[in-house]
Amino acid sequence: MEKILFLSPYILSAIISSWITLYAWRHREVQGAEFYAAYAASQSLWTFGYVLELLSPNIELKIFWDSLQWVSGLAITIIFPVFAVRYAKIEIPREKLLLKLLFLAPSFFLAALLTDKYHHLYYPNPYLKNTLPFAELSYNFTWIVYIHAIYIYIVSFTGVG
């Protein structure tokens, strides 16, 4: 019962984000709605990944679901600025070049994440903490994790601005 109570806000959040995804997609003719639908879908994916990470019984599965959360976060760093520009109807000179540049950092982070088993830049020393109600995946943060987090904040604040 404790596990269900602990997970219920996350599951509810993921369901609401999924519903918003469908709603926005049904109204994609509205300015920026299709990008907002993609943003909400990425948020749903992140939350479902977190729930599945918590429910996973071993470290390998927990790392898999944690990695999925990183990937959905990378998607958000591409989708959110595009949504903000489209929604605000901002004209960007050389927009195609900017879109290509927008993919550079996420592509680097994705490549590093997918090849982590060779260099351990994301998960240098993963271990499970025996916390209640679920065993928690823990690892030391490396330079790439900090840069990744800073990048996400910069893109988010720029998109909001």
Disulfide bonds with the S-S distance in Angstrom:
none
